[in-house]
Amino acid sequence: MYFGVLRGKVDLFKREDDLNTPHLQIRVIDSNNDKWRIAVNVLSSDKSFLIFHRAEPMQSHLLLDQILKVKSGFTVLAESARSASTSLDYLRAPLFEWKTGIAIPSTGTGANDDLQDAISAYLKNLKDQEGEIFAFGAKFPAEGSPFKEYLIDRQFGTKQGIHNIHMNQGNPSGQYAKDNGVFQDGGLILKFPNRFVGIFLRFRTEWLPTDENGNRIPRSHPATHLERMAGTAGTLRYPILSSISKEHS
């Protein structure tokens, strides 16, 4: 995985509600005026809800001492250099309280009732306040791989970006096992003028704890007992969404 961190300013963002594997698409512009696309998963390929965590304000974390030293644009984080002060690892360098996780649908019928609404509220506020975004994930296209263009690439006017903006460890054997690793979890850290906010996502198929390679170990288990299931999509039944709406409208 060509893992690293992208630093820039949010230019625009776009919902996806009618795709099999929808993402919240974010266009970021760096200090060189280069455009990047951040593809944030909002629904699992098995149609289960993603688990949403936030740290607000995010503070007293080793990463915050170093994050402002990162250059604008994409910076590769070599595997040998990854640690709690440079990278994300939900297990080894805790970023949030596990019990605060909430499973939220990707799409709802109303306002402020789905995961895309929750993240978009923060992005709008960040853009209005001219803050910066730090996105941890895997760069695309990967080095040496051909570029596969999607409609969103033409709409955003860029052929580069990052994905895997979620926990990248504890995947079962199979298609996503190759994404497992240590200190290579994805996530968004938003730098507002007066605080940092962390937005972190994980799939319910990713189990903890993991070994030194990020793979499941015999005592691994799903963290479902630590999360709250969301209510029916289309109704504002999630206190977390209500608070975000009030704070960032």
Beta strands, then each sheet from edge to edge (+ up, - down):
strand 1: 3-14
strand 2: 23-29
strand 3: 35-41
strand 4: 50-55
strand 5: 73-76
strand 6: 102-104
strand 7: 132-140
strand 8: 161-163
strand 9: 187-192
strand 10: 195-202
strand 11: 208-210
strand 12: 216-221
strand 13: 228-229
sheet 1: 5+ 1- 2+ 3- 8- 7+ 9- 10+ 4- 6+ 13+
sheet 2: 11+ 12-
end
